[in-house]
Amino acid sequence: MATTESRVTIHMAASLDGFIARKDGSVDWLETSDEFAGGDTMDPVVVEAFLKTIDCYVMGSRTYETALNFEAKGLGWAYGEKPTFILTHRQLPRTRANVEFHSGDLASFVNGRLRPAFRNIWFVGGGVVAAECLRLGLADEVCYSILPILIGHGIPFFERLDGDIALHLAEVKAYKSGMVELRYEVRK
Ligand SMILES: NC(=O)c1ccc[n+]([C@@H]2O[C@H](COP(=O)([O-])OP(=O)(O)OC[C@H]3O[C@@H](n4cnc5c(N)ncnc54)[C@H](OP(=O)(O)O)[C@@H]3O)[C@@H](O)[C@H]2O)c1
């Protein structure tokens, strides 16, 4: 049974045309050179304090494989020591103790296992998992960081939705880097 206090957030960064990666999975375009004079600066202390409020991460296997590649290239592991759940039907390498694999019914996993145990549950991609989470009515909010670039084609933020999902715009922040962060609550 879901607790009323838990919150499921989908968070990703995308190009203005709605892609989270190029077709080949690359995300080189996430580094842009724009400057928006009226924007906020990302204060590392604030970012660190914010990351502490996240209680666990959930991601699809392809996002996990990207994270493993980043780590292998010496670019670090973005999810710290927080419990991290990987959705997959395959046997994938487990490189740290806080990583766990799950396959099967996502709704019972989120409502039966994650919500009773964690308050701030972050779905960090990719597009297949973000869409599945929304289709099943599991998400409370969507955080969409738009980068100042168009890449033409790629992997979409929401891979396949069957119908409309009404949202409430709850917060907008613009940064000096030209990134705009939109936070929407999912209207139930
Ligand atoms: N820009 C950003 O912020 C951002 C964030 C995250 C990811 N990305 C990029 O997005 C790309 C990956 O996104 P994607 O949409 O292709 O894939 P994805 O959502 O990361 O992973 C999809 C895979 O997860 C597994 N899966 C999904 N639901 C499942 C369930 N209920 N039970 C078991 N397994 C399940 C399936 O793989 P199996 O075959 O293993 O079963 C599925 O093919 C990568 O290139 C990554 O770099 C970008």
The ligand as an SDF file (V2000), in Angstrom:
LIG
                    3D

 48 52  0  0  0  0  0  0  0  0999 V2000
   19.4650   13.3890  -20.7880 N   0  0  0  0  0  0  0  0  0  0  0  0
   19.2090   12.7400  -19.6610 C   0  0  0  0  0  0  0  0  0  0  0  0
   18.9250   13.3410  -18.6020 O   0  0  0  0  0  0  0  0  0  0  0  0
   19.2150   11.2450  -19.6700 C   0  0  0  0  0  0  0  0  0  0  0  0
   18.8020   10.5650  -18.5100 C   0  0  0  0  0  0  0  0  0  0  0  0
   18.7700    9.1760  -18.5440 C   0  0  0  0  0  0  0  0  0  0  0  0
   19.1310    8.4900  -19.6860 C   0  0  0  0  0  0  0  0  0  0  0  0
   19.5430    9.1770  -20.7750 N   0  0  0  0  0  0  0  0  0  0  0  0
   19.8980    8.4450  -22.0080 C   0  0  0  0  0  0  0  0  0  0  0  0
   18.7650    7.7060  -22.4270 O   0  0  0  0  0  0  0  0  0  0  0  0
   19.1950    6.5120  -23.0650 C   0  0  0  0  0  0  0  0  0  0  0  0
   18.4500    5.3340  -22.4690 C   0  0  0  0  0  0  0  0  0  0  0  0
   17.0520    5.5550  -22.5400 O   0  0  0  0  0  0  0  0  0  0  0  0
   16.0660    4.4820  -23.1860 P   0  0  0  0  0  0  0  0  0  0  0  0
   14.7220    5.0760  -23.2180 O   0  0  0  0  0  0  0  0  0  0  0  0
   16.6730    3.9860  -24.4550 O   0  0  0  0  0  0  0  0  0  0  0  0
   16.1520    3.2360  -22.1710 O   0  0  0  0  0  0  0  0  0  0  0  0
   15.9040    3.0960  -20.5750 P   0  0  0  0  0  0  0  0  0  0  0  0
   14.5520    3.6160  -20.2230 O   0  0  0  0  0  0  0  0  0  0  0  0
   17.0790    3.5710  -19.8260 O   0  0  0  0  0  0  0  0  0  0  0  0
   15.9250    1.4970  -20.4420 O   0  0  0  0  0  0  0  0  0  0  0  0
   14.9120    0.7470  -21.0620 C   0  0  0  0  0  0  0  0  0  0  0  0
   15.1160   -0.7030  -20.6930 C   0  0  0  0  0  0  0  0  0  0  0  0
   14.8810   -0.9340  -19.3000 O   0  0  0  0  0  0  0  0  0  0  0  0
   14.3430   -2.2390  -19.1190 C   0  0  0  0  0  0  0  0  0  0  0  0
   13.0050   -2.1090  -18.4970 N   0  0  0  0  0  0  0  0  0  0  0  0
   12.1320   -1.0830  -18.6200 C   0  0  0  0  0  0  0  0  0  0  0  0
   11.0240   -1.3260  -17.8820 N   0  0  0  0  0  0  0  0  0  0  0  0
   11.2180   -2.5220  -17.2820 C   0  0  0  0  0  0  0  0  0  0  0  0
   10.4430   -3.3080  -16.3770 C   0  0  0  0  0  0  0  0  0  0  0  0
    9.2410   -2.9320  -15.9390 N   0  0  0  0  0  0  0  0  0  0  0  0
   10.9640   -4.4880  -15.9510 N   0  0  0  0  0  0  0  0  0  0  0  0
   12.1810   -4.8770  -16.3740 C   0  0  0  0  0  0  0  0  0  0  0  0
   12.9510   -4.1810  -17.2240 N   0  0  0  0  0  0  0  0  0  0  0  0
   12.4750   -3.0260  -17.6720 C   0  0  0  0  0  0  0  0  0  0  0  0
   14.2560   -2.8750  -20.5110 C   0  0  0  0  0  0  0  0  0  0  0  0
   15.5430   -3.4500  -20.7980 O   0  0  0  0  0  0  0  0  0  0  0  0
   16.0400   -4.9770  -20.6920 P   0  0  0  0  0  0  0  0  0  0  0  0
   16.2990   -5.3960  -22.0790 O   0  0  0  0  0  0  0  0  0  0  0  0
   17.3240   -4.8760  -19.9080 O   0  0  0  0  0  0  0  0  0  0  0  0
   14.9850   -5.7800  -20.0060 O   0  0  0  0  0  0  0  0  0  0  0  0
   14.1430   -1.6490  -21.3930 C   0  0  0  0  0  0  0  0  0  0  0  0
   14.5460   -1.8720  -22.7140 O   0  0  0  0  0  0  0  0  0  0  0  0
   20.6860    6.3970  -22.8430 C   0  0  0  0  0  0  0  0  0  0  0  0
   21.3250    6.7660  -24.0400 O   0  0  0  0  0  0  0  0  0  0  0  0
   20.9850    7.4280  -21.7780 C   0  0  0  0  0  0  0  0  0  0  0  0
   22.2450    8.0130  -21.9730 O   0  0  0  0  0  0  0  0  0  0  0  0
   19.5900   10.5390  -20.7980 C   0  0  0  0  0  0  0  0  0  0  0  0
  1  2  1  0
  2  3  2  0
  2  4  1  0
  4  5  1  0
  4 48  2  0
  5  6  2  0
  6  7  1  0
  7  8  2  0
  8  9  1  0
  8 48  1  0
  9 10  1  0
  9 46  1  0
 10 11  1  0
 11 12  1  0
 11 44  1  0
 12 13  1  0
 13 14  1  0
 14 15  2  0
 14 16  1  0
 14 17  1  0
 17 18  1  0
 18 19  2  0
 18 20  1  0
 18 21  1  0
 21 22  1  0
 22 23  1  0
 23 24  1  0
 23 42  1  0
 24 25  1  0
 25 26  1  0
 25 36  1  0
 26 27  1  0
 26 35  1  0
 27 28  2  0
 28 29  1  0
 29 30  1  0
 29 35  2  0
 30 31  1  0
 30 32  2  0
 32 33  1  0
 33 34  2  0
 34 35  1  0
 36 37  1  0
 36 42  1  0
 37 38  1  0
 38 39  2  0
 38 40  1  0
 38 41  1  0
 42 43  1  0
 44 45  1  0
 44 46  1  0
 46 47  1  0
M  CHG  2   8   1  16  -1
M  END
$$$$
